[in-house]
Amino acid sequence: MIGGRLARRLLELDRRVIVLDCKAPAGPAEGIEYVVGNYADESTISGVIERCDEIVDLAYASQPQSSFEDPLSDLNQNVAPAVALFRRVIGIRRIRRIVFVSSGGTVYGPAQSMPIREDAGTAPISPYGITKLTIEKYAFMFHRTHDLPVIVARPANAYGPGQRPFRGQGLIATAIGCALRRERLPVYGNTVRDYVFIDDLAAGIAAVLVGGRCGEAYNIGSGTGLSSLEVINRLQLLANRNGAALEVDQLPGRRFDVPANVLDISKVSAETGWRPRTNLDAGLDLTWSDIVDQLATHNLR
């Protein structure tokens, strides 16, 4: 979801865009060159790097939920390829910047105060957050010791068109999918999260690529926290307007969910001029329409 939106945003900024992915795009992608291959394959990624002067690393083989199911796989599949990429980039003078897309939603862990600044303590409580933070630390180590021109982007909880429901990630997409299928939505506790619309997130990553400082981390979010029940109330109203209903099974909170996560976005705004533009209601409308189309054209589950 993020990669496609970011690619289009970079085209708008007059970049020539090459996308390395494990599979070809489902439809035409005018102006974007796709290279089908494995991110961990040395010859494949070296061939792509030779043609680039900027890199955005979005590759990740796991999700927060799957990382709990197999934390060793999460570690092996994600940390080693990212570190290998950093080592390949070191010393290539043509490469001006490399942005590693981390996770503002998981690397901080339980927050001592909110909104969370980039210099806050980091104590992740999920394998996903631990591996993201580990890759960050390798990136900053290489920046300090080898002048790696790396910037870290820490996104909040992304949502919007292109997000697939029923994948264990993304409350909003799964809630809409449940409403459309008339299935009950399990909700664990009443956590507070920072929801950022996908187009705003893509613009934020591009802004960090263009205007961020190497060796720095930048939060990219809405700067506003909403509880699970607040989001569900908005979605229930949206469902009712569209002749559907969203029924919820309220369940106890889970130990690996931080109670609240809201990002301070003042640093990225001050240094790049970026700010989110899409309010939640407009974003929910667009996401609803997209998932209606997904369910009509694919057997999603």
N, C-alpha and C positions, 0 to 999 in steps of 0.2 A: 504494500500500500504506500509506504513512505517513499520508496525508491522511484516509483512511477511519477508521483507528484513532484518529487525533487528534480527528476530529469527534465520535466517540462518547465519547471521554474528556471533551471540553468539554461535551457534553450532561450528563454525570454531574456536572459542576461548575456546573450550572444556567445555562450560557450558551445564548443563542439563536444557532444556528450557520447561517451562510450560506456555501456552498461555490461558488466560481467555478471552473469546469472547462470544458475544450474539448469535453467530451462528457457526455451525461446518464448517471447511474448505471445499471448493468445491472439492479439490482433495487430494491425499495423501501428508502427510507432514512427511517424514521419520525423525525419531529422535526427533520430537516435540510432546509433549503431549498437547492435547487440552481439556480444561474444558469449557463446554457450560453453560453459566449462565449470570446473570445480575451483572454488576460491582457495582451497588448500593445495592445489596442484601447482608446483613451482614453475614449470615451463609455461603454463597457461597464464598465470598472473604476471610473470616476468614479461611476456609478450605484450600484455596490455599496458603495464607500467612504462614500457619503452616509448609509448605513444602519448603519454600524459604529462601535464605539468601541474595538475591539481588532482587530488584524490579525496573522495568521501567514502569512508568504510562503514557500510550499513550491514555487512554480512554477519549473520548470526544463525546458529544451527538449532537453537532452542528457544523456549518461551519460559516465563516465570513458573508456570505450573509444571511443565515437563522437566524443568531443572530439579524439582523436588523428587520426581520419579526416578531420575538417574543423574545424580550430581556428578558422578565421575565422567559420564559421557559429556555432560555440559562443560566440564573443565577441559577435557581433551579435544573436543570439537571446536572450541571457541578460542581458547587462550593461545594455543600453539600457532594456528594460522595467522592470528593478528600480530603476534610477536615476529613471526617470519616476515610478514608484510613490512613492519617497521624496519627490520634489518635490511631488507632489500632496498628500501627507499633511502636509507642513510648514505650520504655521499653522492646521490644523484642530484647535481646542482640544478637541473632543469625543473625538478619538482619543487614548487614554491610553497605549497601547503598541503597538508593531509588532515582531514577532519575525521576523528573517530566519534561515531554516534554511540554514546553510552546510554545511561538510564537515570534520569532525574527522579523517577518514581521508586527506584530500588537501592541506589548506592548509598543514600543517606541513612536508611534504617529509621528507627523511632526518633522523631525530631524533638529536640529540646525546646525549640521556639520556632514560630512560623510567622511569615513565610520564610522558607529555608534559603539561606544565601550559599553561594558556591564555596565559601570558606568555612561552612559549618562542618562539624564532625561527621565522619562516615563510619557507620557500623551496620552494614546490611545484614538482614536476617533471612535472606533467601540465597540459594546457590547462584541464581541468575544475577543478583546484585553483587555477590562476591566476585564472580568472574568478570563482570563489567568493570568493577573497581580495580581488579588485578590488571586488566588490560590498560586502564587509565594510568596506573602506576608505572607500568612498563613504558608507556608512551612518554610520560614526563621524565622518566629516567633517561631515555634515549634523547629527549630534548636537552636535558642538562649535560649529558656526557658526550653527545655526538651532534648537537644542534639540529635534531630532527624537527622540521617545521610543523609540529603537530598542534592541533586545537581540538579540545574535547567539547562536544555538544551533549547536554543532559536534558533530554526531552521529558515532559510530563506525559500524562496518559493521552495518547492520540486517539482520535475517533474521526469518522467521516466516511464518505464514499470510497468504496474499495475494501473496507474492512469486512472480513467474513465472520458471520455469527457462528456460534457453536464450536469455537476453536480453543476454548479455555483461556482466552485473552480478549478483553474488551467488553465491559459491562454493557455499554450502550448498544453495540451491534447485536449481542446475544439477547438483550431485552427486547429489541425491536423484532428479532427473529422469532422469539417466543410469542410475542403479541400477534404476529402475522400467522403463526401456526397454531395459535390458541393453546399453547403449552405453558405450564407454570414455570416461573423464573425463580431459581434458588438464589437467595441473597444472604450473604454471611455477615452478620453484624451490621454496623452502619458506619463504615469507614468514610473518611473525607479525602477526596482526591481533586487534583488539578487537571481539568480536561481541556485539551488544546485541539482545535480543528486541524485537520490534516493539511489543508492549504497554508494555514498560518505556520504550522510546524515546518513544512517544506521551505517556506520563505525565510523562516528563522535560521534553518541550517545553511541556506544559501547566504544569508547575511553574515553569519559567522565565518563562512568560507571566504567571503570577500573582505569583510571588515574587522574580523576578530584578530586578537593578538596571539601569536604562537606561544605555546607554553601555558595557555590559560584555559579554564573551563567556563562554559556559559550555560546557565539554565535557559530552557525554552519552554514556556508554558503560558497559561492564561493569567497567572498571578492571583487567581481566585479559587477558593476551595468550595466544593459542593459535596454534601453527604450522599451516600448511595440512595437514601430515601428521597432526598430532594430531587435527584436525577430521575428516579422512578416516578415521582409525582408528575414531573414534566412530561415524561414519556406516556404516562397513563392518560393525560389530557390529549396528547398528540394521537394516541391510539383511538380514543373516543371520537375525535374529530374525523378519523378515517374509518369509522365503522368497525373497529377492533377493540380488544380489551387486553390489558396486561395484568395477569394475576401473579401474586408473589408468594413464595414460601419463605418466610422469615426464619433464618437459621442462626445458631450461635456463631459468634465471630471465630476466626481461625487464628492460631497462635502465630502463623507466619505472615499475617497481614498487619502492617503498621496502622495504628489508629488514624493517623492523618498525614497527608503529604501535600503541601502547597508550596510552589516554587517562587522565590523572589526573582523577578525578571528585570530588575532595575539595571543590572550590569550590561546585559546585552542591549537593552534599549538605549542606554547612555552611549555605548561605544559603537553601535552599528546603526542606530535609528530604528531598529525593528520593533514593532509592537503587534500583538494579535489584533485582527480586524473583525473576526466572525463571532457574533454572540451565540450563546448556547442554543437558543430557540431556532435561529436560522440554521445552525449546524445540524440540529436534530431533524429539521424538515428535510434537508438535503440527504442526510443519512437514511432516513425512512424511505424516501423515494428510491434510493440506490438499492436498498435491501429488498424492496418490493421487486425490482427488476432482477436481482440475483435469484430470488426464490422462483421467479417465473421462468428463468432460463437455465437454471442449474438445479440439480438435486442435492441441495446443501444439507449436510448433517455432520 
